[in-house]
């Protein structure tokens, strides 16, 4: 906290002891606080650089000169204060080796600033010069005009260098001087305006065009009430009849206790107004953008909901859209569903989606992996047993059908059931009743069955490994789970999802980026293991990632299924690596087109193709232009 220099509180000048290295005040007098428009307590909290913010270069020069020599003097420092507005100061600075709180004197580290009111000093100088000039003459002899002429003469260098416009008026309102900056802003030469009523020349009309009465002018009020008047939003008028916005300060001038005129310091704030207007416009545009982004967010949430279709099924391809449509059709019914498809295509996910969208969603979905149940335990697993029914049956146990009562039973890999057990399953499906092993009591259940298989059950029927009547009982509503190679456009979305999951599981904070080349490589592969293989490949690549780069160690090409359609990436057979520039460019084009198709032609912003491809929107726009791609064609 700055120490009080109470002995100097009543001095005409203020004293401020500063530590320029720490940018703080060490001690201050009450008069220093008055001149700087702050309390002594406030000086504690305010860095010295903030106190003299408007004149920092001069302050630096002042302090450097003090530390290198005996002292330094600045005769014109204009700063902005919280309570007094713009004030003009003269400051004398000298370096001192302080000894505070019993410390040992060191090399000069502190600087004493003696702060004077520059206006008061100039008035005294002018009055002294005027008295010398008029010595022996009557006291009423044109003192006001002489005072202003002396002020102009004595401060010509300061007036010429000032960036603000400065002019003076006497008590009659006549212009007494005009500095070069005021000439440039007003278009008047000093010789043209001195002696004329300043208000009539430059301040006669409001910005709206209404007449500005002289009795309402704050400039004139300054030498009527002796107060400093600061105005922020008026206009001055140029010689050519145009106006410009200004802010100005009208400061009264006293001579021997009498108000004899005022000095006006003004600045052209046109550029600031333009910047403020641009800022308001920018804020308006930001607000509009925020509103639009909120609308887009709501839209994208709807889109995301559609992509996930409330079933957690990720994809935007026509194949997924057809699957989702089938789910929505069959879910509200009680029909038995048979889901077919290769391993790893998400058959269980489809089953869960059907259950979660059905009236049975509040009850359990019970899953049974038929391939994992030994033939001798089939009845016990499906129908349950009573205590003592067989060796090891130490307690009564409910079977899967009983657990699924009121809900859904999912028979995964139903094609793996032994032929001799298929008849028992068929009976339960038909009658919805069974007996536990070792019990003769019949249990009635209400179970919906969803089955899944990666086998071609019709071939199994031909080979007499699967009952035809059971097949027709299960395949009331068949759904085919499409392999990944038939919906390659979903690979970027799936890869991004799996990348996030792996990062969370591995507890890593900085995720590697999926590049265009990564996506192209993933889409060029046939994925015999489907989605499960893709997830494993992503996890392996994350573990092996170096310097934020993902490298996928994929086989050269998986054997193509004769029934599968050609790859959307290339009509040729898949190649292990992109070894030619033309190949890379074509795959980049295909990746961009695929992303645009999935994002419905949207390039930038959330949910846009640039986000999917993990590149800057400007880069993507440039490549779209270079490759001659019409993004608008994908909006439909």
C-alpha distance (Angstrom), angle and dihedral (degrees) to the residues before:
residue distance angle dihedral
X1 . . .
X2 3.83 . .
X3 3.78 110.2 .
X4 3.78 117.5 -122.9
X5 3.79 116.6 -109.7
X6 3.80 90.8 -157.5
X7 3.79 94.9 168.4
X8 3.80 88.7 65.5
X9 3.82 97.2 42.5
X10 3.80 93.4 105.9
X11 3.79 95.5 41.3
X12 3.78 117.1 118.2
X13 3.79 90.8 -124.5
X14 3.79 127.2 54.5
X15 3.78 125.6 -123.9
X16 3.79 122.6 -146.6
X17 3.81 121.2 178.4
X18 3.80 108.6 -159.8
X19 3.78 138.1 -176.3
X20 3.83 102.5 -142.2
X21 3.79 91.9 -170.0
X22 3.82 93.1 56.8
X23 3.83 93.5 33.9
X24 3.81 93.1 -130.4
X25 3.77 142.1 113.3
X26 3.82 115.8 -106.2
X27 3.82 98.6 -175.0
X28 3.79 135.6 -2.0
X29 3.77 140.3 -175.8
X30 3.79 123.8 -131.9
X31 3.81 90.2 -114.3
X32 3.83 89.8 56.6
X33 3.80 88.5 56.5
X34 3.81 91.1 49.4
X35 3.79 93.2 50.5
X36 3.82 92.2 46.5
X37 3.81 92.3 45.0
X38 3.80 94.2 -119.9
X39 3.78 139.5 101.1
X40 3.77 120.2 -107.0
X41 3.82 87.8 -112.0
X42 3.80 90.4 53.6
X43 3.78 90.2 53.4
X44 3.80 86.8 64.0
X45 3.77 93.0 60.0
X46 3.79 98.3 41.2
X47 3.82 121.5 79.3
X48 3.78 113.7 -126.5
X49 3.79 89.1 -121.6
X50 3.81 88.3 60.1
X51 3.81 93.0 48.7
X52 3.80 89.4 55.7
X53 3.82 96.8 30.1
X54 3.80 95.1 136.1
X55 3.80 93.3 52.5
X56 3.81 102.5 35.6
X57 3.84 94.5 135.2
X58 3.82 90.7 54.0
X59 3.82 90.3 45.4
X60 3.81 91.2 52.5
X61 3.82 90.6 48.5
X62 3.79 89.9 47.8
X63 3.80 95.5 51.2
X64 3.81 94.5 42.2
X65 3.79 90.3 52.0
X66 3.81 90.3 50.8
X67 3.78 94.8 50.9
X68 3.81 90.9 49.4
X69 3.81 98.2 41.2
X70 3.78 146.5 11.6
X71 3.79 97.6 -73.8
X72 3.78 147.9 -48.9
X73 3.82 138.7 -131.2
X74 3.79 131.9 -148.2
X75 3.79 115.4 -169.4
X76 3.80 99.3 -174.2
X77 3.79 121.1 42.8
X78 3.80 115.3 149.9
X79 3.80 113.5 -170.4
X80 3.78 135.6 169.3
X81 3.82 115.9 -117.5
X82 3.81 129.1 -166.6
X83 3.81 95.4 -121.8
X84 3.80 107.7 19.7
X85 3.77 100.0 40.6
X86 3.79 115.6 -145.7
X87 3.80 112.3 5.0
X88 3.78 131.2 -179.2
X89 3.79 117.0 -136.9
X90 3.75 139.8 -177.0
X91 3.79 114.1 -150.4
X92 3.79 131.8 -166.4
X93 3.80 114.2 -165.3
X94 3.78 130.7 -167.7
X95 3.79 132.0 173.0
X96 3.81 119.1 -119.8
X97 3.79 135.1 -173.9
X98 3.80 99.6 -131.0
X99 3.77 127.4 -155.5
X100 3.79 107.4 -161.2
X101 3.80 127.0 169.6
X102 3.81 93.4 -0.1
X103 3.79 95.6 -54.1
X104 3.79 121.5 152.6
X105 3.83 114.0 -102.7
X106 3.77 111.5 -104.3
X107 3.75 137.3 178.4
X108 3.81 113.5 -54.7
X109 3.75 108.0 -68.0
X110 3.78 101.4 149.8
X111 3.78 130.5 62.2
X112 3.79 127.4 -151.3
X113 3.80 114.6 -142.1
X114 3.80 117.2 -159.9
X115 3.80 104.5 -160.3
X116 3.82 122.1 -158.8
X117 3.78 132.6 -176.5
X118 3.82 100.5 -110.1
X119 3.81 94.0 -158.8
X120 3.79 92.6 54.7
X121 3.80 91.5 48.5
X122 3.80 92.1 49.9
X123 3.79 92.1 47.8
X124 3.77 90.3 52.6
X125 3.78 92.1 47.4
X126 3.78 91.8 48.0
X127 3.78 91.8 47.0
X128 3.79 91.2 49.6
X129 3.78 91.0 49.2
X130 3.79 90.8 45.8
X131 3.80 92.5 50.1
X132 3.79 90.0 50.1
X133 3.78 90.1 49.1
X134 3.77 94.9 47.5
X135 3.81 98.2 36.4
X136 3.78 109.5 144.1
X137 3.84 94.7 14.2
X138 3.83 127.7 106.1
X139 3.80 113.7 -76.5
X140 3.84 93.0 -125.4
X141 3.78 93.7 61.7
X142 3.90 106.7 128.1
X143 3.79 92.6 -70.2
X144 3.80 94.0 160.8
X145 3.80 97.0 56.5
X146 3.79 92.2 43.0
X147 3.78 89.5 50.1
X148 3.80 92.3 55.7
X149 3.79 92.4 44.5
X150 3.78 90.1 52.0
X151 3.78 90.8 47.8
X152 3.80 90.3 51.2
X153 3.79 92.5 47.1
X154 3.79 95.8 45.1
X155 3.79 94.8 46.4
X156 3.80 101.6 33.8
X157 3.80 94.2 120.8
X158 3.80 91.8 50.9
X159 3.80 92.6 46.6
X160 3.80 92.2 48.5
X161 3.80 92.9 50.4
X162 3.81 96.8 44.8
X163 3.79 115.9 109.1
X164 3.80 92.7 -154.1
X165 3.76 122.1 77.3
X166 3.83 111.9 -106.0
X167 3.78 129.0 -173.9
X168 3.78 136.0 157.5
X169 3.78 133.2 -138.1
X170 3.78 128.8 -165.5
X171 3.77 125.5 -137.7
X172 3.81 90.5 -84.1
X173 3.80 90.0 56.9
X174 3.80 93.7 -109.7
X175 3.79 119.3 145.5
X176 3.79 111.2 -111.3
X177 3.81 102.9 177.8
X178 3.79 141.2 -2.5
X179 3.79 126.0 -160.7
X180 3.85 123.1 -139.1
X181 3.83 93.7 -104.0
X182 3.83 89.3 55.7
X183 3.80 90.0 48.6
X184 3.80 91.2 53.4
X185 3.79 94.0 48.1
X186 3.82 96.8 42.8
X187 3.79 99.5 36.7
X188 3.81 91.0 -131.5
X189 3.77 125.6 119.1
X190 3.78 115.5 -132.3
X191 3.79 89.6 -119.2
X192 3.81 90.1 57.2
X193 3.79 97.4 50.2
X194 3.82 106.8 31.7
X195 3.80 108.7 106.1
X196 3.81 93.7 22.6
X197 3.80 124.8 108.1
X198 3.78 102.7 -92.9
X199 3.80 94.4 -151.7
X200 3.80 92.3 55.5
X201 3.80 91.4 49.9
X202 3.80 105.1 44.5
X203 3.81 111.1 2.7
X204 3.78 106.2 41.6
X205 3.82 100.6 112.6
X206 3.79 137.3 43.6
X207 3.80 120.5 -122.6
X208 3.80 89.4 -103.1
X209 3.80 90.6 57.3
X210 3.82 97.7 -104.2
X211 3.77 119.4 135.2
X212 3.82 114.7 -95.4
X213 3.86 108.8 -141.2
X214 3.79 112.7 -139.1
X215 3.81 91.4 -132.4
X216 3.84 88.5 63.0
X217 3.80 93.9 50.7
X218 3.85 112.8 116.0
X219 3.81 89.6 -152.4
X220 3.81 90.9 65.0
X221 3.78 91.5 40.5
X222 3.82 88.6 64.1
X223 3.80 93.4 69.9
X224 3.78 92.3 39.1
X225 3.81 99.1 53.8
X226 3.80 99.8 19.5
X227 3.83 92.6 -126.5
X228 3.78 129.6 129.0
X229 3.81 110.1 -113.0
X230 3.81 120.4 -156.4
X231 3.80 117.8 -167.8
X232 3.82 123.6 -173.6
X233 3.80 107.1 179.6
X234 3.80 116.4 40.6
X235 3.78 135.1 103.2
X236 3.79 135.2 -123.2
X237 3.80 122.1 -151.4
X238 3.76 124.8 -127.4
X239 3.76 128.4 -140.3
X240 3.82 90.1 -104.0
X241 3.81 90.9 58.9
X242 3.82 96.7 -105.0
X243 3.78 123.3 121.5
X244 3.79 134.7 -142.4
X245 3.82 132.1 -165.8
X246 3.79 116.3 -102.8
X247 3.75 143.2 177.8
X248 3.78 116.0 -152.3
X249 3.78 146.1 172.8
X250 3.80 121.7 -140.7
X251 3.81 110.6 -159.2
X252 3.83 121.3 -172.2
X253 3.81 120.4 -125.3
X254 3.76 119.8 -143.9
X255 3.77 128.7 -158.8
X256 3.76 117.0 -169.2
X257 3.79 90.8 -22.9
X258 3.83 93.7 -47.6
X259 3.82 125.9 112.1
X260 3.79 105.6 -122.4
X261 3.81 103.4 166.5
X262 3.78 145.1 -49.4
X263 3.79 141.2 -96.3
X264 3.79 116.1 -135.7
X265 3.80 120.7 -155.3
X266 3.80 113.7 -171.8
X267 3.77 140.1 167.0
X268 3.78 134.6 -158.8
X269 3.81 107.8 -114.6
X270 3.80 96.8 -177.3
X271 3.80 93.4 114.9
X272 3.77 91.0 46.8
X273 3.79 90.3 50.6
X274 3.79 89.2 49.9
X275 3.78 90.0 50.0
X276 3.79 90.6 47.6
X277 3.79 89.6 49.6
X278 3.79 90.3 48.8
X279 3.79 89.1 47.7
X280 3.80 91.4 50.5
X281 3.78 89.4 47.5
X282 3.79 90.7 47.7
X283 3.80 90.6 48.9
X284 3.78 89.0 49.0
X285 3.79 89.9 50.4
X286 3.80 90.0 47.1
X287 3.80 89.4 51.3
X288 3.78 90.4 49.0
X289 3.78 89.5 46.9
X290 3.80 90.6 48.4
X291 3.78 90.2 51.6
X292 3.77 90.9 47.0
X293 3.80 91.5 47.5
X294 3.79 90.1 50.6
X295 3.79 88.7 52.1
X296 3.79 90.4 46.2
X297 3.79 89.6 47.8
X298 3.78 90.5 53.5
X299 3.79 89.2 46.5
X300 3.80 92.5 47.5
X301 3.78 90.7 48.7
X302 3.79 87.5 54.2
X303 3.79 89.0 46.3
X304 3.79 91.2 47.9
X305 3.78 89.0 48.6
X306 3.78 87.7 52.5
X307 3.81 91.3 47.4
X308 3.78 90.1 50.3
X309 3.79 87.7 31.8
X310 3.78 88.6 -152.6
X311 3.83 84.3 -73.9
X312 3.83 99.3 89.5
X313 3.80 88.1 -117.2
X314 3.79 107.2 144.0
X315 3.77 119.0 -146.8
X316 3.77 147.4 82.3
X317 3.80 100.4 -152.9
X318 3.83 122.5 120.0
X319 3.82 88.6 -113.2
X320 3.81 92.0 57.7
X321 3.79 91.1 43.2
X322 3.83 88.6 55.1
X323 3.81 91.6 47.9
X324 3.79 91.4 50.7
X325 3.78 90.4 48.9
X326 3.80 89.7 53.9
X327 3.81 90.9 48.9
X328 3.79 91.3 51.9
X329 3.79 90.6 49.5
X330 3.80 98.7 49.3
X331 3.82 101.7 31.7
X332 3.85 97.3 79.6
X333 3.83 91.5 50.2
X334 3.82 131.5 75.2
X335 3.80 93.0 -125.5
X336 3.79 119.4 136.4
X337 3.80 111.2 -115.2
X338 3.80 128.9 -150.3
X339 3.82 114.1 -160.7
X340 3.78 114.6 -162.5
X341 3.77 129.8 -174.5
X342 3.78 146.1 106.1
X343 3.78 122.5 -61.4
X344 3.79 114.3 -80.2
X345 3.81 97.3 23.7
X346 3.80 95.1 114.7
X347 3.79 103.5 -100.1
X348 3.79 92.0 152.7
X349 3.80 89.7 51.6
X350 3.81 89.5 55.6
X351 3.80 90.0 49.4
X352 3.80 91.6 51.8
X353 3.79 90.2 47.5
X354 3.80 90.8 54.2
X355 3.81 91.9 48.3
X356 3.82 94.2 45.7
X357 3.80 91.0 51.6
X358 3.77 94.7 46.3
X359 3.83 130.3 88.2
X360 3.83 85.9 -106.1
X361 3.83 93.6 64.3
X362 3.83 91.8 108.9
X363 3.82 90.0 61.1
X364 3.80 129.0 63.9
X365 3.77 130.0 -75.7
X366 3.80 104.4 -142.4
X367 3.80 115.6 -159.0
X368 3.79 123.9 -154.9
X369 3.79 122.1 -174.1
X370 3.78 100.1 -149.5
X371 3.81 92.7 -168.5
X372 3.81 91.4 60.1
X373 3.83 97.9 52.7
X374 3.83 116.4 93.8
X375 3.81 113.2 -130.3
X376 3.82 92.5 -118.0
X377 3.81 91.3 55.9
X378 3.80 96.7 44.7
X379 3.80 97.2 101.8
X380 3.79 93.7 43.1
X381 3.83 92.4 50.8
X382 3.78 95.2 45.4
X383 3.80 102.3 34.5
X384 3.80 105.2 18.7
X385 3.80 130.2 -131.3
X386 3.76 141.5 -117.1
X387 3.77 126.5 -119.8
X388 3.79 112.3 -75.7
X389 3.81 94.2 13.1
X390 3.83 89.6 129.0
X391 3.76 139.3 -11.0
X392 3.77 109.1 -60.2
X393 3.83 94.9 22.1
X394 3.78 94.1 122.9
X395 3.81 94.2 159.2
X396 3.76 141.1 19.8
X397 3.80 112.2 -89.6
X398 3.80 132.2 -169.4
X399 3.80 117.6 -130.6
X400 3.81 128.3 -130.8
X401 3.80 93.7 -96.2
X402 3.78 90.8 54.7
X403 3.80 92.1 47.4
X404 3.80 89.6 51.2
X405 3.81 94.0 52.4
X406 3.80 107.1 137.3
X407 3.80 90.3 9.0
X408 3.80 139.2 63.1
X409 3.81 131.6 -69.0
X410 3.80 114.8 -151.8
X411 3.83 112.5 -157.5
X412 3.80 104.0 -162.6
X413 3.82 118.1 -163.3
X414 3.80 90.1 6.8
X415 3.80 89.3 168.7
X416 3.82 89.0 71.6
X417 3.81 93.8 65.2
X418 3.83 113.2 118.6
X419 3.78 111.6 -107.7
X420 3.81 93.0 -120.1
X421 3.81 91.2 57.7
X422 3.79 95.9 47.9
X423 3.83 92.9 77.2
X424 3.82 91.5 56.7
X425 3.79 90.5 50.9
X426 3.81 90.8 48.7
X427 3.81 91.4 53.6
X428 3.80 92.5 53.1
X429 3.80 91.9 47.2
X430 3.79 90.6 52.0
X431 3.81 99.3 42.2
X432 3.82 102.6 26.3
X433 3.82 89.5 -139.2
X434 3.82 137.8 95.8
X435 3.82 144.2 158.4
X436 3.75 126.5 -114.5
X437 3.78 116.7 -116.3
X438 3.81 108.1 -87.0
X439 3.82 92.6 14.8
X440 3.80 129.9 97.5
X441 3.81 95.3 -161.6
X442 3.79 114.7 109.2
X443 3.80 116.8 -132.5
X444 3.78 119.2 -153.4
X445 3.83 116.8 -150.4
X446 3.76 138.9 178.9
X447 3.79 105.8 -142.1
X448 3.77 132.2 158.6
X449 3.80 112.9 -149.5
X450 3.78 127.1 -146.4
X451 3.81 115.7 -179.2
X452 3.78 131.1 -169.4
X453 3.78 133.9 -168.7
X454 3.79 139.7 170.3
X455 3.79 90.6 -154.3
X456 3.79 127.4 93.3
X457 3.81 95.3 -116.0
X458 3.81 93.7 -166.9
X459 3.80 89.1 62.0
X460 3.81 88.9 47.5
X461 3.82 89.0 52.5
X462 3.80 90.6 51.7
X463 3.80 89.2 49.8
X464 3.85 88.7 47.4
X465 3.79 92.7 -120.0
X466 3.80 94.4 117.3
X467 3.77 130.6 41.5
X468 3.78 114.1 -113.9
X469 3.82 93.4 -148.7
X470 3.82 90.1 53.7
X471 3.80 89.7 49.1
X472 3.80 92.3 54.8
X473 3.81 90.6 45.2
X474 3.81 90.3 54.0
X475 3.82 99.2 38.0
X476 3.80 97.7 61.5
X477 3.81 87.3 124.7
X478 3.81 113.2 14.4
X479 3.83 120.9 -161.4
X480 3.78 122.1 -171.4
X481 3.80 116.6 -145.2
X482 3.80 104.1 -142.8
X483 3.83 118.0 -130.9
X484 3.77 117.4 -118.1
X485 3.81 94.3 -112.6
X486 3.82 88.2 64.6
X487 3.80 93.6 55.4
X488 3.80 103.7 38.5
X489 3.79 91.3 151.4
X490 3.83 87.4 72.5
X491 3.82 92.9 57.7
X492 3.87 96.5 88.3
X493 3.80 91.7 52.7
X494 3.80 93.5 44.7
X495 3.79 92.4 45.8
X496 3.81 91.5 51.1
X497 3.82 90.7 49.1
X498 3.80 93.4 49.1
X499 3.81 90.6 46.2
X500 3.82 90.2 56.3
X501 3.79 91.5 47.0
X502 3.79 93.4 49.5
X503 3.82 91.8 47.8
X504 3.79 90.3 52.3
X505 3.79 92.6 45.9
X506 3.81 92.5 48.7
X507 3.82 90.5 43.2
X508 3.79 93.6 -127.0
X509 3.80 120.6 154.0
X510 3.83 103.5 -162.9
X511 3.78 111.7 58.5
X512 3.82 122.9 -153.9
X513 3.78 113.1 -118.1
X514 3.78 126.2 -111.6
X515 3.80 104.4 -131.5
X516 3.79 129.4 -160.1
X517 3.78 88.7 -104.3
X518 3.83 90.2 51.9
X519 3.79 91.8 52.5
X520 3.79 91.7 45.8
X521 3.81 90.6 51.7
X522 3.81 92.0 48.4
X523 3.79 92.0 48.5
X524 3.79 92.0 48.7
X525 3.82 92.7 59.2
X526 3.83 120.8 85.9
X527 3.84 97.4 -139.2
X528 3.81 103.5 -144.5
X529 3.82 87.1 -176.3
X530 3.80 90.6 49.5
X531 3.81 121.3 -159.6
X532 3.79 94.1 -12.0
X533 3.79 90.1 55.8
X534 3.82 91.2 47.3
X535 3.80 90.8 53.5
X536 3.80 91.5 49.3
X537 3.80 91.7 48.2
X538 3.82 91.0 51.0
X539 3.82 91.7 49.7
X540 3.80 92.4 48.6
X541 3.82 91.2 48.7
X542 3.82 91.8 50.4
X543 3.80 91.5 51.2
X544 3.81 90.9 49.9
X545 3.83 95.7 39.8
X546 3.80 116.5 128.1
X547 3.82 126.6 -170.7
X548 3.80 91.3 -0.5
X549 3.82 93.3 -60.8
X550 3.78 124.9 129.0
X551 3.79 117.7 -146.1
X552 3.80 118.1 -171.2
X553 3.78 115.3 -153.0
X554 3.79 97.2 -154.7
X555 3.80 126.9 163.8
X556 3.76 116.0 -102.0
X557 3.79 91.9 -103.9
X558 3.77 135.7 -26.5
X559 3.80 116.1 -125.8
X560 3.78 106.0 -89.8
X561 3.79 118.4 -120.5
X562 3.78 108.3 -118.5
X563 3.78 90.0 -137.3
X564 3.79 96.6 48.3
X565 3.81 119.8 99.4
X566 3.81 120.7 -112.4
X567 3.78 116.8 -81.3
X568 3.81 113.8 -91.2
X569 3.79 87.8 -138.0
X570 3.80 96.0 60.3
X571 3.77 137.8 -2.7
X572 3.81 88.6 -143.3
X573 3.77 125.7 78.5
X574 3.82 113.6 -76.6
X575 3.79 114.1 -89.1
X576 3.81 124.3 -145.9
X577 3.80 97.7 -128.7
X578 3.77 138.4 7.4
X579 3.76 101.0 -112.5
X580 3.79 101.3 162.6
X581 3.79 131.0 61.4
X582 3.82 91.1 -127.9
X583 3.79 90.5 55.4
X584 3.79 91.9 50.8
X585 3.79 92.3 48.0
X586 3.80 93.1 48.7
X587 3.79 92.0 49.4
X588 3.80 90.0 47.7
X589 3.81 89.7 52.1
X590 3.80 90.4 48.6
X591 3.81 91.5 49.1
X592 3.81 91.8 50.2
X593 3.80 92.1 47.5
X594 3.79 91.2 48.0
X595 3.81 91.2 50.4
X596 3.82 92.2 47.4
X597 3.79 90.6 49.6
X598 3.81 91.9 51.2
X599 3.81 92.5 45.2
X600 3.82 92.5 45.2
X601 3.78 93.6 -119.0
X602 3.81 96.1 -49.6
X603 3.80 109.0 140.0
X604 3.81 108.0 177.4
X605 3.79 136.9 27.7
X606 3.79 130.0 42.1
X607 3.77 111.2 -22.8
X608 3.79 91.8 13.6
X609 3.78 127.2 134.3
X610 3.82 91.0 -105.2
X611 3.80 90.0 60.0
X612 3.82 91.9 47.4
X613 3.81 91.6 49.4
X614 3.83 91.8 41.9
X615 3.79 96.3 -127.8
X616 3.77 135.9 117.6
X617 3.78 114.4 -83.9
X618 3.81 91.0 -126.8
X619 3.81 90.0 54.7
X620 3.79 91.7 49.5
X621 3.82 91.9 48.3
X622 3.81 89.0 52.1
X623 3.81 92.5 50.4
X624 3.80 92.3 45.8
X625 3.80 88.1 54.0
X626 3.81 92.7 44.5
X627 3.80 93.7 50.3
X628 3.82 92.8 42.8
X629 3.82 93.9 -121.1
X630 3.81 117.1 162.7
X631 3.81 105.6 -142.9
X632 3.81 90.8 -173.7
X633 3.79 90.2 66.0
X634 3.80 89.4 68.6
X635 3.81 96.9 53.4
X636 3.79 91.4 88.3
